[in-house]
Amino acid sequence: MSTYTMEKVLWDFAGNPERVQKFKSDPDAYLASYAFLAKDEVEILKNMDVKEMAGRGVSTLLTMMVWMEIEGPQGMPFYMMRMNS
């Protein structure tokens, strides 16, 4: 497990709606292209477990940015709920 591996995936979403759509339509297939991810990291990313990501040292600013790209601005209350649960 490393912070870098998950942050690399998240950074690849930045400003790339095509990647976001591929992830949303088939997260398993999308994440399969990242051979360096551990199985637990794949599950964390598939579930967008932002609290677990933060606990592992992933930038919360990065997770919030990606959450907004995936869920849109209306998803911010859900992001906050997940971070505070």
PyMOL Python script that loads the backbone (N, CA, C, O; Angstrom):
from pymol import cmd

cmd.read_pdbstr("""\
ATOM      1  N   MET A   1       0.846  -1.173   0.000  1.00  0.00           N
ATOM      2  CA  MET A   1       0.000   0.000   0.000  1.00  0.00           C
ATOM      3  C   MET A   1       0.886   1.228   0.000  1.00  0.00           C
ATOM      4  O   MET A   1       1.867   1.311   0.738  1.00  0.00           O
ATOM      5  N   SER A   2       0.524   2.168  -0.834  1.00  0.00           N
ATOM      6  CA  SER A   2       1.208   3.450  -0.783  1.00  0.00           C
ATOM      7  C   SER A   2       0.240   4.565  -1.137  1.00  0.00           C
ATOM      8  O   SER A   2      -0.716   4.373  -1.890  1.00  0.00           O
ATOM      9  N   THR A   3       0.507   5.712  -0.586  1.00  0.00           N
ATOM     10  CA  THR A   3      -0.297   6.882  -0.898  1.00  0.00           C
ATOM     11  C   THR A   3      -0.182   7.191  -2.386  1.00  0.00           C
ATOM     12  O   THR A   3      -1.168   7.547  -3.032  1.00  0.00           O
ATOM     13  N   TYR A   4       1.018   7.055  -2.920  1.00  0.00           N
ATOM     14  CA  TYR A   4       1.266   7.402  -4.318  1.00  0.00           C
ATOM     15  C   TYR A   4       0.349   6.636  -5.268  1.00  0.00           C
ATOM     16  O   TYR A   4      -0.170   7.219  -6.220  1.00  0.00           O
ATOM     17  N   THR A   5       0.143   5.358  -5.030  1.00  0.00           N
ATOM     18  CA  THR A   5      -0.633   4.550  -5.978  1.00  0.00           C
ATOM     19  C   THR A   5      -2.052   5.066  -6.127  1.00  0.00           C
ATOM     20  O   THR A   5      -2.562   5.188  -7.241  1.00  0.00           O
ATOM     21  N   MET A   6      -2.687   5.367  -5.006  1.00  0.00           N
ATOM     22  CA  MET A   6      -4.060   5.868  -5.092  1.00  0.00           C
ATOM     23  C   MET A   6      -4.095   7.302  -5.613  1.00  0.00           C
ATOM     24  O   MET A   6      -4.987   7.656  -6.383  1.00  0.00           O
ATOM     25  N   GLU A   7      -3.147   8.118  -5.207  1.00  0.00           N
ATOM     26  CA  GLU A   7      -3.121   9.490  -5.706  1.00  0.00           C
ATOM     27  C   GLU A   7      -2.881   9.533  -7.217  1.00  0.00           C
ATOM     28  O   GLU A   7      -3.411  10.411  -7.898  1.00  0.00           O
ATOM     29  N   LYS A   8      -2.106   8.616  -7.738  1.00  0.00           N
ATOM     30  CA  LYS A   8      -1.855   8.551  -9.180  1.00  0.00           C
ATOM     31  C   LYS A   8      -3.175   8.347  -9.932  1.00  0.00           C
ATOM     32  O   LYS A   8      -3.437   9.032 -10.920  1.00  0.00           O
ATOM     33  N   VAL A   9      -3.991   7.421  -9.474  1.00  0.00           N
ATOM     34  CA  VAL A   9      -5.287   7.171 -10.100  1.00  0.00           C
ATOM     35  C   VAL A   9      -6.155   8.425 -10.030  1.00  0.00           C
ATOM     36  O   VAL A   9      -6.757   8.826 -11.026  1.00  0.00           O
ATOM     37  N   LEU A  10      -6.215   9.035  -8.863  1.00  0.00           N
ATOM     38  CA  LEU A  10      -7.051  10.218  -8.686  1.00  0.00           C
ATOM     39  C   LEU A  10      -6.573  11.377  -9.552  1.00  0.00           C
ATOM     40  O   LEU A  10      -7.389  12.078 -10.151  1.00  0.00           O
ATOM     41  N   TRP A  11      -5.268  11.586  -9.626  1.00  0.00           N
ATOM     42  CA  TRP A  11      -4.750  12.675 -10.469  1.00  0.00           C
ATOM     43  C   TRP A  11      -5.088  12.450 -11.936  1.00  0.00           C
ATOM     44  O   TRP A  11      -5.287  13.409 -12.682  1.00  0.00           O
ATOM     45  N   ASP A  12      -5.152  11.201 -12.351  1.00  0.00           N
ATOM     46  CA  ASP A  12      -5.473  10.906 -13.757  1.00  0.00           C
ATOM     47  C   ASP A  12      -6.898  11.305 -14.119  1.00  0.00           C
ATOM     48  O   ASP A  12      -7.210  11.461 -15.300  1.00  0.00           O
ATOM     49  N   PHE A  13      -7.769  11.474 -13.126  1.00  0.00           N
ATOM     50  CA  PHE A  13      -9.134  11.935 -13.380  1.00  0.00           C
ATOM     51  C   PHE A  13      -9.185  13.432 -13.651  1.00  0.00           C
ATOM     52  O   PHE A  13     -10.090  13.913 -14.333  1.00  0.00           O
ATOM     53  N   ALA A  14      -8.226  14.158 -13.126  1.00  0.00           N
ATOM     54  CA  ALA A  14      -8.263  15.625 -13.135  1.00  0.00           C
ATOM     55  C   ALA A  14      -8.480  16.187 -14.539  1.00  0.00           C
ATOM     56  O   ALA A  14      -7.669  15.990 -15.443  1.00  0.00           O
ATOM     57  N   GLY A  15      -9.581  16.881 -14.688  1.00  0.00           N
ATOM     58  CA  GLY A  15      -9.877  17.541 -15.953  1.00  0.00           C
ATOM     59  C   GLY A  15     -10.062  16.610 -17.132  1.00  0.00           C
ATOM     60  O   GLY A  15      -9.927  17.030 -18.281  1.00  0.00           O
ATOM     61  N   ASN A  16     -10.370  15.345 -16.864  1.00  0.00           N
ATOM     62  CA  ASN A  16     -10.521  14.385 -17.944  1.00  0.00           C
ATOM     63  C   ASN A  16     -11.876  13.677 -17.815  1.00  0.00           C
ATOM     64  O   ASN A  16     -11.951  12.578 -17.266  1.00  0.00           O
ATOM     65  N   PRO A  17     -12.937  14.301 -18.315  1.00  0.00           N
ATOM     66  CA  PRO A  17     -14.276  13.716 -18.180  1.00  0.00           C
ATOM     67  C   PRO A  17     -14.411  12.339 -18.826  1.00  0.00           C
ATOM     68  O   PRO A  17     -15.234  11.530 -18.398  1.00  0.00           O
ATOM     69  N   GLU A  18     -13.610  12.072 -19.849  1.00  0.00           N
ATOM     70  CA  GLU A  18     -13.669  10.753 -20.497  1.00  0.00           C
ATOM     71  C   GLU A  18     -13.236   9.652 -19.527  1.00  0.00           C
ATOM     72  O   GLU A  18     -13.856   8.590 -19.469  1.00  0.00           O
ATOM     73  N   ARG A  19     -12.191   9.905 -18.781  1.00  0.00           N
ATOM     74  CA  ARG A  19     -11.740   8.910 -17.788  1.00  0.00           C
ATOM     75  C   ARG A  19     -12.777   8.747 -16.677  1.00  0.00           C
ATOM     76  O   ARG A  19     -13.040   7.635 -16.220  1.00  0.00           O
ATOM     77  N   VAL A  20     -13.353   9.852 -16.256  1.00  0.00           N
ATOM     78  CA  VAL A  20     -14.383   9.799 -15.211  1.00  0.00           C
ATOM     79  C   VAL A  20     -15.544   8.928 -15.696  1.00  0.00           C
ATOM     80  O   VAL A  20     -16.036   8.088 -14.943  1.00  0.00           O
ATOM     81  N   GLN A  21     -15.982   9.114 -16.926  1.00  0.00           N
ATOM     82  CA  GLN A  21     -17.090   8.323 -17.473  1.00  0.00           C
ATOM     83  C   GLN A  21     -16.732   6.842 -17.557  1.00  0.00           C
ATOM     84  O   GLN A  21     -17.557   5.986 -17.236  1.00  0.00           O
ATOM     85  N   LYS A  22     -15.504   6.533 -17.989  1.00  0.00           N
ATOM     86  CA  LYS A  22     -15.064   5.128 -18.055  1.00  0.00           C
ATOM     87  C   LYS A  22     -15.086   4.502 -16.665  1.00  0.00           C
ATOM     88  O   LYS A  22     -15.518   3.362 -16.497  1.00  0.00           O
ATOM     89  N   PHE A  23     -14.621   5.251 -15.676  1.00  0.00           N
ATOM     90  CA  PHE A  23     -14.626   4.756 -14.299  1.00  0.00           C
ATOM     91  C   PHE A  23     -16.051   4.525 -13.808  1.00  0.00           C
ATOM     92  O   PHE A  23     -16.351   3.488 -13.217  1.00  0.00           O
ATOM     93  N   LYS A  24     -16.923   5.497 -14.055  1.00  0.00           N
ATOM     94  CA  LYS A  24     -18.303   5.387 -13.590  1.00  0.00           C
ATOM     95  C   LYS A  24     -19.037   4.228 -14.257  1.00  0.00           C
ATOM     96  O   LYS A  24     -19.856   3.566 -13.619  1.00  0.00           O
ATOM     97  N   SER A  25     -18.755   3.980 -15.521  1.00  0.00           N
ATOM     98  CA  SER A  25     -19.481   2.923 -16.227  1.00  0.00           C
ATOM     99  C   SER A  25     -18.958   1.524 -15.891  1.00  0.00           C
ATOM    100  O   SER A  25     -19.729   0.564 -15.891  1.00  0.00           O
ATOM    101  N   ASP A  26     -17.668   1.398 -15.607  1.00  0.00           N
ATOM    102  CA  ASP A  26     -17.107   0.087 -15.268  1.00  0.00           C
ATOM    103  C   ASP A  26     -15.828   0.267 -14.443  1.00  0.00           C
ATOM    104  O   ASP A  26     -14.722   0.207 -14.980  1.00  0.00           O
ATOM    105  N   PRO A  27     -15.990   0.486 -13.143  1.00  0.00           N
ATOM    106  CA  PRO A  27     -14.811   0.738 -12.303  1.00  0.00           C
ATOM    107  C   PRO A  27     -13.780  -0.390 -12.335  1.00  0.00           C
ATOM    108  O   PRO A  27     -12.578  -0.126 -12.313  1.00  0.00           O
ATOM    109  N   ASP A  28     -14.237  -1.646 -12.386  1.00  0.00           N
ATOM    110  CA  ASP A  28     -13.291  -2.763 -12.413  1.00  0.00           C
ATOM    111  C   ASP A  28     -12.410  -2.710 -13.654  1.00  0.00           C
ATOM    112  O   ASP A  28     -11.191  -2.853 -13.560  1.00  0.00           O
ATOM    113  N   ALA A  29     -13.017  -2.507 -14.800  1.00  0.00           N
ATOM    114  CA  ALA A  29     -12.255  -2.451 -16.049  1.00  0.00           C
ATOM    115  C   ALA A  29     -11.312  -1.251 -16.049  1.00  0.00           C
ATOM    116  O   ALA A  29     -10.158  -1.357 -16.462  1.00  0.00           O
ATOM    117  N   TYR A  30     -11.810  -0.121 -15.587  1.00  0.00           N
ATOM    118  CA  TYR A  30     -10.970   1.082 -15.563  1.00  0.00           C
ATOM    119  C   TYR A  30      -9.756   0.869 -14.662  1.00  0.00           C
ATOM    120  O   TYR A  30      -8.629   1.154 -15.065  1.00  0.00           O
ATOM    121  N   LEU A  31      -9.975   0.378 -13.463  1.00  0.00           N
ATOM    122  CA  LEU A  31      -8.882   0.219 -12.504  1.00  0.00           C
ATOM    123  C   LEU A  31      -7.938  -0.919 -12.870  1.00  0.00           C
ATOM    124  O   LEU A  31      -6.804  -0.950 -12.394  1.00  0.00           O
ATOM    125  N   ALA A  32      -8.383  -1.852 -13.704  1.00  0.00           N
ATOM    126  CA  ALA A  32      -7.519  -2.960 -14.129  1.00  0.00           C
ATOM    127  C   ALA A  32      -6.295  -2.461 -14.882  1.00  0.00           C
ATOM    128  O   ALA A  32      -5.270  -3.143 -14.921  1.00  0.00           O
ATOM    129  N   SER A  33      -6.392  -1.281 -15.479  1.00  0.00           N
ATOM    130  CA  SER A  33      -5.249  -0.749 -16.225  1.00  0.00           C
ATOM    131  C   SER A  33      -4.146  -0.232 -15.297  1.00  0.00           C
ATOM    132  O   SER A  33      -3.056   0.105 -15.759  1.00  0.00           O
ATOM    133  N   TYR A  34      -4.423  -0.168 -14.007  1.00  0.00           N
ATOM    134  CA  TYR A  34      -3.426   0.253 -13.019  1.00  0.00           C
ATOM    135  C   TYR A  34      -2.907  -0.994 -12.306  1.00  0.00           C
ATOM    136  O   TYR A  34      -3.342  -1.325 -11.203  1.00  0.00           O
ATOM    137  N   ALA A  35      -1.984  -1.666 -12.950  1.00  0.00           N
ATOM    138  CA  ALA A  35      -1.487  -2.948 -12.443  1.00  0.00           C
ATOM    139  C   ALA A  35      -0.789  -2.821 -11.093  1.00  0.00           C
ATOM    140  O   ALA A  35      -0.654  -3.815 -10.379  1.00  0.00           O
ATOM    141  N   PHE A  36      -0.347  -1.629 -10.730  1.00  0.00           N
ATOM    142  CA  PHE A  36       0.394  -1.440  -9.492  1.00  0.00           C
ATOM    143  C   PHE A  36      -0.494  -1.292  -8.264  1.00  0.00           C
ATOM    144  O   PHE A  36       0.017  -1.206  -7.147  1.00  0.00           O
ATOM    145  N   LEU A  37      -1.818  -1.260  -8.445  1.00  0.00           N
ATOM    146  CA  LEU A  37      -2.728  -1.136  -7.307  1.00  0.00           C
ATOM    147  C   LEU A  37      -2.862  -2.462  -6.569  1.00  0.00           C
ATOM    148  O   LEU A  37      -2.994  -3.519  -7.186  1.00  0.00           O
ATOM    149  N   ALA A  38      -2.827  -2.395  -5.259  1.00  0.00           N
ATOM    150  CA  ALA A  38      -3.108  -3.571  -4.437  1.00  0.00           C
ATOM    151  C   ALA A  38      -4.616  -3.811  -4.438  1.00  0.00           C
ATOM    152  O   ALA A  38      -5.392  -2.896  -4.715  1.00  0.00           O
ATOM    153  N   LYS A  39      -5.029  -5.037  -4.131  1.00  0.00           N
ATOM    154  CA  LYS A  39      -6.461  -5.375  -4.146  1.00  0.00           C
ATOM    155  C   LYS A  39      -7.274  -4.484  -3.212  1.00  0.00           C
ATOM    156  O   LYS A  39      -8.374  -4.056  -3.562  1.00  0.00           O
ATOM    157  N   ASP A  40      -6.740  -4.206  -2.032  1.00  0.00           N
ATOM    158  CA  ASP A  40      -7.488  -3.356  -1.102  1.00  0.00           C
ATOM    159  C   ASP A  40      -7.612  -1.932  -1.635  1.00  0.00           C
ATOM    160  O   ASP A  40      -8.619  -1.270  -1.384  1.00  0.00           O
ATOM    161  N   GLU A  41      -6.615  -1.451  -2.360  1.00  0.00           N
ATOM    162  CA  GLU A  41      -6.672  -0.115  -2.954  1.00  0.00           C
ATOM    163  C   GLU A  41      -7.733  -0.049  -4.054  1.00  0.00           C
ATOM    164  O   GLU A  41      -8.426   0.959  -4.195  1.00  0.00           O
ATOM    165  N   VAL A  42      -7.851  -1.114  -4.820  1.00  0.00           N
ATOM    166  CA  VAL A  42      -8.886  -1.169  -5.860  1.00  0.00           C
ATOM    167  C   VAL A  42     -10.262  -1.037  -5.221  1.00  0.00           C
ATOM    168  O   VAL A  42     -11.099  -0.279  -5.710  1.00  0.00           O
ATOM    169  N   GLU A  43     -10.504  -1.756  -4.147  1.00  0.00           N
ATOM    170  CA  GLU A  43     -11.803  -1.691  -3.466  1.00  0.00           C
ATOM    171  C   GLU A  43     -12.063  -0.301  -2.894  1.00  0.00           C
ATOM    172  O   GLU A  43     -13.176   0.218  -2.984  1.00  0.00           O
ATOM    173  N   ILE A  44     -11.041   0.290  -2.312  1.00  0.00           N
ATOM    174  CA  ILE A  44     -11.186   1.635  -1.740  1.00  0.00           C
ATOM    175  C   ILE A  44     -11.558   2.630  -2.834  1.00  0.00           C
ATOM    176  O   ILE A  44     -12.440   3.468  -2.641  1.00  0.00           O
ATOM    177  N   LEU A  45     -10.893   2.540  -3.974  1.00  0.00           N
ATOM    178  CA  LEU A  45     -11.172   3.451  -5.081  1.00  0.00           C
ATOM    179  C   LEU A  45     -12.535   3.177  -5.706  1.00  0.00           C
ATOM    180  O   LEU A  45     -13.271   4.114  -6.015  1.00  0.00           O
ATOM    181  N   LYS A  46     -12.878   1.916  -5.894  1.00  0.00           N
ATOM    182  CA  LYS A  46     -14.194   1.580  -6.466  1.00  0.00           C
ATOM    183  C   LYS A  46     -15.316   2.135  -5.609  1.00  0.00           C
ATOM    184  O   LYS A  46     -16.318   2.630  -6.126  1.00  0.00           O
ATOM    185  N   ASN A  47     -15.145   2.053  -4.304  1.00  0.00           N
ATOM    186  CA  ASN A  47     -16.173   2.507  -3.373  1.00  0.00           C
ATOM    187  C   ASN A  47     -16.049   3.985  -3.033  1.00  0.00           C
ATOM    188  O   ASN A  47     -16.853   4.522  -2.270  1.00  0.00           O
ATOM    189  N   MET A  48     -15.048   4.638  -3.596  1.00  0.00           N
ATOM    190  CA  MET A  48     -14.748   6.037  -3.268  1.00  0.00           C
ATOM    191  C   MET A  48     -14.814   6.241  -1.752  1.00  0.00           C
ATOM    192  O   MET A  48     -15.496   7.130  -1.244  1.00  0.00           O
ATOM    193  N   ASP A  49     -14.076   5.380  -1.060  1.00  0.00           N
ATOM    194  CA  ASP A  49     -14.005   5.431   0.399  1.00  0.00           C
ATOM    195  C   ASP A  49     -13.022   6.530   0.793  1.00  0.00           C
ATOM    196  O   ASP A  49     -11.871   6.267   1.142  1.00  0.00           O
ATOM    197  N   VAL A  50     -13.509   7.766   0.727  1.00  0.00           N
ATOM    198  CA  VAL A  50     -12.644   8.926   0.941  1.00  0.00           C
ATOM    199  C   VAL A  50     -12.084   8.990   2.362  1.00  0.00           C
ATOM    200  O   VAL A  50     -10.978   9.489   2.572  1.00  0.00           O
ATOM    201  N   LYS A  51     -12.824   8.499   3.309  1.00  0.00           N
ATOM    202  CA  LYS A  51     -12.331   8.486   4.692  1.00  0.00           C
ATOM    203  C   LYS A  51     -11.137   7.538   4.828  1.00  0.00           C
ATOM    204  O   LYS A  51     -10.150   7.870   5.484  1.00  0.00           O
ATOM    205  N   GLU A  52     -11.229   6.375   4.215  1.00  0.00           N
ATOM    206  CA  GLU A  52     -10.114   5.418   4.247  1.00  0.00           C
ATOM    207  C   GLU A  52      -8.914   5.971   3.484  1.00  0.00           C
ATOM    208  O   GLU A  52      -7.770   5.811   3.909  1.00  0.00           O
ATOM    209  N   MET A  53      -9.184   6.624   2.352  1.00  0.00           N
ATOM    210  CA  MET A  53      -8.083   7.238   1.596  1.00  0.00           C
ATOM    211  C   MET A  53      -7.358   8.254   2.471  1.00  0.00           C
ATOM    212  O   MET A  53      -6.129   8.258   2.543  1.00  0.00           O
ATOM    213  N   ALA A  54      -8.123   9.109   3.131  1.00  0.00           N
ATOM    214  CA  ALA A  54      -7.528  10.126   4.010  1.00  0.00           C
ATOM    215  C   ALA A  54      -6.726   9.468   5.126  1.00  0.00           C
ATOM    216  O   ALA A  54      -5.645   9.936   5.483  1.00  0.00           O
ATOM    217  N   GLY A  55      -7.258   8.390   5.670  1.00  0.00           N
ATOM    218  CA  GLY A  55      -6.561   7.659   6.721  1.00  0.00           C
ATOM    219  C   GLY A  55      -5.243   7.059   6.265  1.00  0.00           C
ATOM    220  O   GLY A  55      -4.351   6.803   7.074  1.00  0.00           O
ATOM    221  N   ARG A  56      -5.129   6.838   4.971  1.00  0.00           N
ATOM    222  CA  ARG A  56      -3.899   6.287   4.407  1.00  0.00           C
ATOM    223  C   ARG A  56      -2.971   7.379   3.877  1.00  0.00           C
ATOM    224  O   ARG A  56      -1.930   7.087   3.288  1.00  0.00           O
ATOM    225  N   GLY A  57      -3.355   8.629   4.088  1.00  0.00           N
ATOM    226  CA  GLY A  57      -2.479   9.725   3.720  1.00  0.00           C
ATOM    227  C   GLY A  57      -2.744  10.367   2.370  1.00  0.00           C
ATOM    228  O   GLY A  57      -1.996  11.247   1.945  1.00  0.00           O
ATOM    229  N   VAL A  58      -3.809   9.933   1.685  1.00  0.00           N
ATOM    230  CA  VAL A  58      -4.156  10.533   0.406  1.00  0.00           C
ATOM    231  C   VAL A  58      -4.677  11.946   0.669  1.00  0.00           C
ATOM    232  O   VAL A  58      -5.431  12.169   1.617  1.00  0.00           O
ATOM    233  N   SER A  59      -4.277  12.883  -0.163  1.00  0.00           N
ATOM    234  CA  SER A  59      -4.672  14.276  -0.004  1.00  0.00           C
ATOM    235  C   SER A  59      -6.191  14.414   0.000  1.00  0.00           C
ATOM    236  O   SER A  59      -6.868  13.955  -0.920  1.00  0.00           O
ATOM    237  N   THR A  60      -6.720  15.054   1.047  1.00  0.00           N
ATOM    238  CA  THR A  60      -8.168  15.270   1.110  1.00  0.00           C
ATOM    239  C   THR A  60      -8.613  16.305   0.080  1.00  0.00           C
ATOM    240  O   THR A  60      -9.756  16.266  -0.376  1.00  0.00           O
ATOM    241  N   LEU A  61      -7.755  17.201  -0.283  1.00  0.00           N
ATOM    242  CA  LEU A  61      -8.080  18.150  -1.340  1.00  0.00           C
ATOM    243  C   LEU A  61      -8.234  17.418  -2.670  1.00  0.00           C
ATOM    244  O   LEU A  61      -9.125  17.727  -3.461  1.00  0.00           O
ATOM    245  N   LEU A  62      -7.361  16.452  -2.903  1.00  0.00           N
ATOM    246  CA  LEU A  62      -7.441  15.640  -4.122  1.00  0.00           C
ATOM    247  C   LEU A  62      -8.700  14.778  -4.124  1.00  0.00           C
ATOM    248  O   LEU A  62      -9.379  14.682  -5.146  1.00  0.00           O
ATOM    249  N   THR A  63      -9.019  14.152  -2.994  1.00  0.00           N
ATOM    250  CA  THR A  63     -10.221  13.315  -2.957  1.00  0.00           C
ATOM    251  C   THR A  63     -11.473  14.154  -3.172  1.00  0.00           C
ATOM    252  O   THR A  63     -12.408  13.718  -3.843  1.00  0.00           O
ATOM    253  N   MET A  64     -11.492  15.362  -2.602  1.00  0.00           N
ATOM    254  CA  MET A  64     -12.642  16.234  -2.781  1.00  0.00           C
ATOM    255  C   MET A  64     -12.770  16.669  -4.245  1.00  0.00           C
ATOM    256  O   MET A  64     -13.877  16.714  -4.783  1.00  0.00           O
ATOM    257  N   MET A  65     -11.651  16.985  -4.887  1.00  0.00           N
ATOM    258  CA  MET A  65     -11.661  17.388  -6.289  1.00  0.00           C
ATOM    259  C   MET A  65     -12.228  16.273  -7.170  1.00  0.00           C
ATOM    260  O   MET A  65     -13.066  16.518  -8.038  1.00  0.00           O
ATOM    261  N   VAL A  66     -11.764  15.059  -6.934  1.00  0.00           N
ATOM    262  CA  VAL A  66     -12.223  13.926  -7.740  1.00  0.00           C
ATOM    263  C   VAL A  66     -13.683  13.612  -7.439  1.00  0.00           C
ATOM    264  O   VAL A  66     -14.453  13.305  -8.349  1.00  0.00           O
ATOM    265  N   TRP A  67     -14.066  13.687  -6.176  1.00  0.00           N
ATOM    266  CA  TRP A  67     -15.468  13.456  -5.809  1.00  0.00           C
ATOM    267  C   TRP A  67     -16.369  14.386  -6.604  1.00  0.00           C
ATOM    268  O   TRP A  67     -17.396  13.967  -7.139  1.00  0.00           O
ATOM    269  N   MET A  68     -15.974  15.659  -6.678  1.00  0.00           N
ATOM    270  CA  MET A  68     -16.769  16.652  -7.411  1.00  0.00           C
ATOM    271  C   MET A  68     -16.834  16.324  -8.898  1.00  0.00           C
ATOM    272  O   MET A  68     -17.859  16.562  -9.537  1.00  0.00           O
ATOM    273  N   GLU A  69     -15.752  15.780  -9.459  1.00  0.00           N
ATOM    274  CA  GLU A  69     -15.755  15.401 -10.872  1.00  0.00           C
ATOM    275  C   GLU A  69     -16.665  14.199 -11.111  1.00  0.00           C
ATOM    276  O   GLU A  69     -17.317  14.106 -12.151  1.00  0.00           O
ATOM    277  N   ILE A  70     -16.707  13.291 -10.159  1.00  0.00           N
ATOM    278  CA  ILE A  70     -17.520  12.082 -10.321  1.00  0.00           C
ATOM    279  C   ILE A  70     -18.987  12.344  -9.992  1.00  0.00           C
ATOM    280  O   ILE A  70     -19.875  11.916 -10.729  1.00  0.00           O
ATOM    281  N   GLU A  71     -19.242  13.043  -8.893  1.00  0.00           N
ATOM    282  CA  GLU A  71     -20.604  13.227  -8.408  1.00  0.00           C
ATOM    283  C   GLU A  71     -21.222  14.576  -8.773  1.00  0.00           C
ATOM    284  O   GLU A  71     -22.441  14.734  -8.717  1.00  0.00           O
ATOM    285  N   GLY A  72     -20.394  15.543  -9.145  1.00  0.00           N
ATOM    286  CA  GLY A  72     -20.899  16.889  -9.401  1.00  0.00           C
ATOM    287  C   GLY A  72     -21.032  17.646  -8.095  1.00  0.00           C
ATOM    288  O   GLY A  72     -20.944  17.053  -7.019  1.00  0.00           O
ATOM    289  N   PRO A  73     -21.242  18.951  -8.179  1.00  0.00           N
ATOM    290  CA  PRO A  73     -21.293  19.771  -6.960  1.00  0.00           C
ATOM    291  C   PRO A  73     -22.409  19.385  -5.995  1.00  0.00           C
ATOM    292  O   PRO A  73     -22.281  19.599  -4.790  1.00  0.00           O
ATOM    293  N   GLN A  74     -23.494  18.822  -6.504  1.00  0.00           N
ATOM    294  CA  GLN A  74     -24.587  18.401  -5.627  1.00  0.00           C
ATOM    295  C   GLN A  74     -24.169  17.249  -4.712  1.00  0.00           C
ATOM    296  O   GLN A  74     -24.872  16.938  -3.752  1.00  0.00           O
ATOM    297  N   GLY A  75     -23.038  16.621  -5.001  1.00  0.00           N
ATOM    298  CA  GLY A  75     -22.573  15.501  -4.191  1.00  0.00           C
ATOM    299  C   GLY A  75     -21.766  15.896  -2.966  1.00  0.00           C
ATOM    300  O   GLY A  75     -21.400  15.032  -2.168  1.00  0.00           O
ATOM    301  N   MET A  76     -21.480  17.183  -2.799  1.00  0.00           N
ATOM    302  CA  MET A  76     -20.644  17.612  -1.682  1.00  0.00           C
ATOM    303  C   MET A  76     -21.192  17.210  -0.316  1.00  0.00           C
ATOM    304  O   MET A  76     -20.406  16.786   0.531  1.00  0.00           O
ATOM    305  N   PRO A  77     -22.490  17.316  -0.053  1.00  0.00           N
ATOM    306  CA  PRO A  77     -22.970  16.860   1.272  1.00  0.00           C
ATOM    307  C   PRO A  77     -22.660  15.383   1.530  1.00  0.00           C
ATOM    308  O   PRO A  77     -22.378  15.001   2.666  1.00  0.00           O
ATOM    309  N   PHE A  78     -22.711  14.553   0.486  1.00  0.00           N
ATOM    310  CA  PHE A  78     -22.423  13.127   0.653  1.00  0.00           C
ATOM    311  C   PHE A  78     -20.933  12.901   0.916  1.00  0.00           C
ATOM    312  O   PHE A  78     -20.558  12.015   1.684  1.00  0.00           O
ATOM    313  N   TYR A  79     -20.090  13.712   0.273  1.00  0.00           N
ATOM    314  CA  TYR A  79     -18.650  13.643   0.535  1.00  0.00           C
ATOM    315  C   TYR A  79     -18.399  13.938   2.015  1.00  0.00           C
ATOM    316  O   TYR A  79     -17.663  13.211   2.682  1.00  0.00           O
ATOM    317  N   MET A  80     -19.008  14.994   2.515  1.00  0.00           N
ATOM    318  CA  MET A  80     -18.829  15.379   3.905  1.00  0.00           C
ATOM    319  C   MET A  80     -19.361  14.304   4.853  1.00  0.00           C
ATOM    320  O   MET A  80     -18.756  14.029   5.889  1.00  0.00           O
ATOM    321  N   MET A  81     -20.486  13.703   4.498  1.00  0.00           N
ATOM    322  CA  MET A  81     -21.034  12.626   5.331  1.00  0.00           C
ATOM    323  C   MET A  81     -20.064  11.454   5.387  1.00  0.00           C
ATOM    324  O   MET A  81     -19.845  10.881   6.454  1.00  0.00           O
ATOM    325  N   ARG A  82     -19.484  11.095   4.252  1.00  0.00           N
ATOM    326  CA  ARG A  82     -18.535   9.970   4.238  1.00  0.00           C
ATOM    327  C   ARG A  82     -17.277  10.298   5.031  1.00  0.00           C
ATOM    328  O   ARG A  82     -16.736   9.442   5.731  1.00  0.00           O
ATOM    329  N   MET A  83     -16.818  11.533   4.918  1.00  0.00           N
ATOM    330  CA  MET A  83     -15.601  11.913   5.650  1.00  0.00           C
ATOM    331  C   MET A  83     -15.842  11.923   7.167  1.00  0.00           C
ATOM    332  O   MET A  83     -14.927  11.669   7.951  1.00  0.00           O
ATOM    333  N   ASN A  84     -17.063  12.214   7.561  1.00  0.00           N
ATOM    334  CA  ASN A  84     -17.367  12.351   8.988  1.00  0.00           C
ATOM    335  C   ASN A  84     -18.038  11.131   9.608  1.00  0.00           C
ATOM    336  O   ASN A  84     -18.394  11.154  10.786  1.00  0.00           O
ATOM    337  N   SER A  85     -18.211  10.078   8.836  1.00  0.00           N
ATOM    338  CA  SER A  85     -18.889   8.897   9.388  1.00  0.00           C
ATOM    339  C   SER A  85     -17.953   8.039  10.209  1.00  0.00           C
ATOM    340  O   SER A  85     -18.366   7.010  10.742  1.00  0.00           O
TER     341      SER A  85
END
""", "prot")
cmd.dss("prot")
cmd.show_as("cartoon", "prot")
cmd.util.cbc("prot")
cmd.orient("prot")
